[in-house]
Amino acid sequence: MLPCLTPEGKIIMESPSKVAMAPDGNGGIYPSLHKSGMLDNMKQRGVNYIHVFSIDNALLKPADPVFVGYCLSQKADVGNKVLWKANALEKVGIVVEKDGKPCIVEYSDMDPSMMEQIDENGRLVFGAGNICNHFYTLDFIVDQVVPNMKNMYHVAHKKIPYYDEETKETVKPTENNGIKLETFIFDVFPFSSNMAVLDVCREEEFAPVKNAPGSSSDSPDTARAMISALSKRWVKDAGGILTNDDGECEVSPLVSYAGEGLEELVKGKEIECPFSL
């Protein structure tokens, strides 16, 4: 948490005795790792690599051996999984190179003509969508990120409740009146000397939950549907025979990480949906 500021840089008070505070963004993971002593703890335990990811992805593969192995094979200090954008207008940040350094550019900061550029194969030139799925070496966090954490803050203009000295009440403004300092987890990418980028399959690796139930996209319902579709595919690929296609299905991650090892359970057998393995 960080204090909220006026446009002039003064600390905003929420009450006579309480400073207005705001979260520091998902980039706060780095000072948290440092302050908590977790970086020292990992070093003492011989941990060399870290996999960091967003918690709202229902198809996330923790410690994905393909991703980790790819990053190690590339001798990368930072790795990033991406999905190629479904279309030019998809609202997702893009992995680009700027001044010779890797970084993320938000879709709102890109010129529409750039967003729509395609290559000779008809693929978007700027299509590597960021999904908050990152690999780091511990040395990179310790040697590059920790010394530069103070230079990572962004200014966000927000509506911030403040204490009015005249009315002696806390006021909730209707317009932006102050500043919150935020950091993003990908702000450290430019510190990398060798960043690896792995393009993965949306249907296998990205089922975000960002919207309320009943929403047409990125909701608990759409995430369950994607888990179900992938589970059915795994069973069929392992030789199972689905007798119908009704209902939601799931292969537990305790049974199979990515569809492997299902043959002895389903091969040649008729499986009725919905199922849970």
C-alpha positions as CSV (number, residue, x, y, z in Angstrom):
1,M,0.0,0.0,0.0
2,L,1.2,3.5,-0.8
3,P,-0.1,7.0,0.2
4,C,-2.4,8.8,-2.3
5,L,-1.2,12.3,-3.4
6,T,-2.7,15.5,-4.6
7,P,-1.7,16.7,-8.1
8,E,0.8,19.0,-6.2
9,G,2.4,16.0,-4.5
10,K,0.9,16.4,-1.0
11,I,-0.4,13.4,0.9
12,I,-4.2,13.1,1.0
13,M,-5.9,12.5,4.3
14,E,-9.0,10.3,4.4
15,S,-9.8,11.4,7.9
16,P,-8.0,13.6,10.5
17,S,-5.9,10.6,11.6
18,K,-5.9,8.4,8.5
19,V,-3.8,8.7,5.3
20,A,-5.6,7.8,2.1
21,M,-3.8,4.6,0.9
22,A,-4.1,2.6,-2.3
23,P,-2.6,-0.7,-3.5
24,D,0.6,-0.4,-5.5
25,G,-0.4,-2.7,-8.4
26,N,0.7,-6.2,-9.2
27,G,4.3,-4.9,-9.5
28,G,4.2,-4.8,-5.7
29,I,5.1,-8.5,-5.8
30,Y,8.8,-7.5,-6.1
31,P,9.2,-5.3,-3.0
32,S,7.0,-7.8,-1.2
33,L,9.3,-10.7,-2.0
34,H,12.2,-8.5,-0.9
35,K,10.7,-7.2,2.4
36,S,9.3,-10.5,3.5
37,G,12.7,-12.2,3.2
38,M,11.4,-14.7,0.7
39,L,14.2,-13.9,-1.8
40,D,16.8,-14.8,0.9
41,N,14.7,-17.9,1.8
42,M,14.6,-19.1,-1.8
43,K,18.3,-18.6,-2.2
44,Q,19.1,-20.6,1.0
45,R,16.9,-23.4,-0.3
46,G,18.7,-23.5,-3.6
47,V,15.8,-22.2,-5.7
48,N,17.1,-20.8,-9.1
49,Y,13.9,-20.1,-11.1
50,I,10.5,-18.6,-10.4
51,H,7.2,-19.0,-12.2
52,V,4.9,-16.1,-11.6
53,F,1.3,-15.9,-13.0
54,S,-2.1,-14.3,-12.6
55,I,-4.5,-16.2,-10.4
56,D,-7.6,-15.6,-12.5
57,N,-6.6,-18.0,-15.3
58,A,-8.5,-21.3,-14.9
59,L,-6.2,-23.2,-17.4
60,L,-3.0,-22.1,-15.9
61,K,-0.2,-24.7,-15.8
62,P,1.9,-24.0,-12.7
63,A,5.6,-24.7,-13.2
64,D,4.9,-25.7,-16.8
65,P,7.9,-27.9,-17.7
66,V,7.6,-26.9,-21.4
67,F,7.8,-23.2,-20.5
68,V,10.5,-23.5,-17.9
69,G,12.5,-25.9,-20.2
70,Y,12.2,-23.5,-23.1
71,C,13.4,-20.5,-21.1
72,L,16.4,-22.6,-19.8
73,S,17.2,-23.7,-23.3
74,Q,17.3,-20.1,-24.4
75,K,19.5,-19.1,-21.4
76,A,16.8,-16.5,-20.6
77,D,16.7,-14.4,-17.4
78,V,13.1,-13.6,-18.1
79,G,10.4,-15.5,-20.0
80,N,6.9,-14.6,-21.0
81,K,4.0,-16.7,-22.3
82,V,1.9,-15.0,-24.9
83,L,-1.2,-15.7,-27.0
84,W,-1.5,-14.3,-30.5
85,K,-4.4,-11.8,-30.5
86,A,-7.7,-13.1,-31.9
87,N,-8.1,-9.8,-33.8
88,A,-6.5,-6.3,-33.9
89,L,-9.1,-4.9,-31.5
90,E,-8.6,-7.4,-28.7
91,K,-8.0,-5.5,-25.5
92,V,-4.7,-6.9,-24.3
93,G,-1.2,-5.6,-23.9
94,I,1.4,-6.5,-26.5
95,V,5.0,-7.7,-26.1
96,V,7.2,-5.4,-28.2
97,E,10.8,-4.3,-28.4
98,K,11.4,-0.6,-27.7
99,D,14.9,0.9,-28.0
100,G,16.3,-2.6,-28.1
101,K,14.6,-3.6,-24.9
102,P,11.5,-5.9,-24.4
103,C,8.5,-4.3,-22.9
104,I,4.7,-4.4,-22.8
105,V,2.6,-1.7,-24.6
106,E,-1.0,-1.4,-23.6
107,Y,-3.5,-1.6,-26.4
108,S,-4.9,1.8,-25.5
109,D,-1.4,3.3,-26.2
110,M,-1.1,1.9,-29.7
111,D,-2.0,3.7,-32.9
112,P,-4.9,1.8,-34.7
113,S,-2.8,1.6,-37.9
114,M,-0.1,-0.2,-36.0
115,M,-2.5,-2.6,-34.3
116,E,-3.9,-3.6,-37.7
117,Q,-0.6,-4.3,-39.5
118,I,-0.3,-7.9,-40.8
119,D,2.7,-9.8,-42.2
120,E,3.0,-11.7,-45.4
121,N,1.2,-14.7,-43.8
122,G,-1.8,-12.6,-42.8
123,R,-0.8,-12.6,-39.1
124,L,-0.9,-9.6,-36.9
125,V,2.6,-8.0,-36.7
126,F,1.9,-6.7,-33.2
127,G,-0.1,-9.7,-31.9
128,A,1.9,-11.2,-29.0
129,G,-0.7,-10.7,-26.3
130,N,0.5,-10.6,-22.7
131,I,-1.4,-13.0,-20.3
132,C,0.6,-12.4,-17.1
133,N,2.5,-15.7,-17.1
134,H,6.2,-15.1,-16.5
135,F,9.5,-16.9,-15.8
136,Y,12.4,-15.3,-13.9
137,T,15.8,-16.4,-12.7
138,L,16.2,-15.7,-9.0
139,D,19.5,-13.9,-9.9
140,F,17.5,-11.5,-12.2
141,I,15.1,-10.6,-9.4
142,V,17.9,-10.0,-6.9
143,D,20.5,-8.3,-9.1
144,Q,18.3,-6.3,-11.6
145,V,14.8,-5.8,-10.1
146,V,15.4,-5.1,-6.4
147,P,18.0,-2.3,-7.1
148,N,15.6,-0.6,-9.6
149,M,12.3,-0.9,-7.8
150,K,12.1,2.8,-6.9
151,N,12.1,3.7,-10.6
152,M,9.0,1.6,-11.6
153,Y,6.1,3.8,-10.5
154,H,3.3,5.0,-12.8
155,V,1.0,7.9,-12.1
156,A,-2.7,7.0,-12.2
157,H,-5.3,9.8,-11.8
158,K,-8.2,8.6,-9.6
159,K,-11.2,9.6,-7.5
160,I,-9.8,9.5,-4.0
161,P,-11.9,10.1,-0.8
162,Y,-10.5,13.0,1.2
163,Y,-11.2,14.8,4.5
164,D,-12.7,18.3,4.1
165,E,-11.4,20.6,6.8
166,E,-14.4,22.9,6.5
167,T,-17.2,20.4,6.7
168,K,-15.3,18.0,8.9
169,E,-16.4,15.1,6.7
170,T,-14.9,12.6,4.3
171,V,-15.9,13.5,0.8
172,K,-16.2,11.0,-2.1
173,P,-15.3,13.0,-5.2
174,T,-17.2,12.6,-8.5
175,E,-14.1,13.5,-10.6
176,N,-10.4,12.6,-10.4
177,N,-8.8,14.6,-7.7
178,G,-5.6,12.8,-6.8
179,I,-2.9,10.5,-7.8
180,K,-2.2,6.8,-7.0
181,L,1.3,5.4,-7.6
182,E,1.1,2.0,-9.3
183,T,3.6,-0.6,-10.6
184,F,3.0,-3.4,-13.1
185,I,4.5,-6.8,-12.9
186,F,5.9,-6.4,-16.5
187,D,7.7,-3.2,-15.7
188,V,10.9,-5.2,-15.1
189,F,11.1,-6.6,-18.7
190,P,13.4,-3.8,-19.9
191,F,15.9,-4.9,-17.3
192,S,16.3,-8.3,-19.0
193,S,19.4,-9.1,-21.0
194,N,17.8,-12.1,-22.7
195,M,14.0,-12.5,-22.7
196,A,12.3,-15.6,-24.1
197,V,8.8,-15.4,-25.5
198,L,6.7,-18.6,-25.9
199,D,3.5,-18.5,-28.0
200,V,0.9,-20.9,-26.6
201,C,-2.5,-22.2,-27.6
202,R,-5.5,-20.2,-26.2
203,E,-7.8,-23.2,-25.9
204,E,-5.2,-25.0,-23.8
205,E,-3.8,-22.3,-21.6
206,F,-6.0,-19.3,-21.2
207,A,-9.4,-19.2,-19.5
208,P,-9.5,-15.9,-17.7
209,V,-12.2,-15.1,-15.0
210,K,-12.6,-11.3,-15.0
211,N,-16.3,-10.7,-15.5
212,A,-19.5,-11.7,-13.5
213,P,-21.3,-15.0,-14.0
214,G,-23.6,-14.8,-17.0
215,S,-21.2,-12.5,-19.0
216,S,-20.5,-13.6,-22.6
217,S,-16.8,-13.6,-22.1
218,D,-14.1,-14.1,-19.5
219,S,-16.6,-15.3,-16.8
220,P,-16.8,-18.3,-14.5
221,D,-19.2,-19.8,-17.1
222,T,-16.8,-19.5,-20.1
223,A,-13.9,-20.7,-18.0
224,R,-15.8,-23.9,-17.0
225,A,-16.8,-24.4,-20.6
226,M,-13.1,-24.2,-21.7
227,I,-12.0,-26.6,-19.0
228,S,-14.8,-29.0,-20.0
229,A,-13.9,-28.8,-23.8
230,L,-10.2,-29.5,-23.0
231,S,-11.1,-32.4,-20.7
232,K,-13.3,-34.0,-23.4
233,R,-10.5,-33.6,-25.9
234,W,-8.0,-35.2,-23.6
235,V,-10.2,-38.2,-23.1
236,K,-10.8,-38.7,-26.8
237,D,-7.1,-38.3,-27.5
238,A,-6.4,-41.0,-25.0
239,G,-8.7,-43.4,-26.8
240,G,-11.9,-42.8,-24.7
241,I,-15.2,-43.0,-26.5
242,L,-17.6,-40.2,-25.6
243,T,-21.2,-41.5,-25.9
244,N,-22.6,-38.0,-25.8
245,D,-21.4,-34.4,-25.6
246,D,-23.8,-33.0,-22.9
247,G,-22.8,-31.3,-19.6
248,E,-19.6,-30.0,-18.1
249,C,-16.7,-32.4,-17.7
250,E,-13.4,-32.3,-15.9
251,V,-10.1,-34.2,-15.7
252,S,-8.7,-33.3,-12.3
253,P,-5.2,-31.9,-12.2
254,L,-4.5,-34.6,-9.6
255,V,-5.1,-37.2,-12.4
256,S,-3.4,-35.5,-15.3
257,Y,-1.4,-32.3,-15.7
258,A,-1.8,-31.9,-19.5
259,G,-3.7,-34.9,-20.7
260,E,-1.0,-37.4,-20.2
261,G,-1.5,-40.8,-18.5
262,L,-5.2,-41.2,-19.2
263,E,-5.0,-44.2,-21.5
264,E,-5.3,-46.8,-18.7
265,L,-8.4,-45.1,-17.4
266,V,-10.3,-44.5,-20.6
267,K,-8.8,-46.2,-23.6
268,G,-11.4,-48.2,-25.5
269,K,-14.1,-47.4,-22.8
270,E,-17.4,-45.7,-23.4
271,I,-17.5,-42.5,-21.3
272,E,-20.8,-40.7,-20.6
273,C,-20.8,-36.9,-20.2
274,P,-20.8,-35.2,-17.8
275,F,-17.8,-36.9,-16.2
276,S,-15.2,-36.2,-13.6
277,L,-12.0,-38.1,-13.5
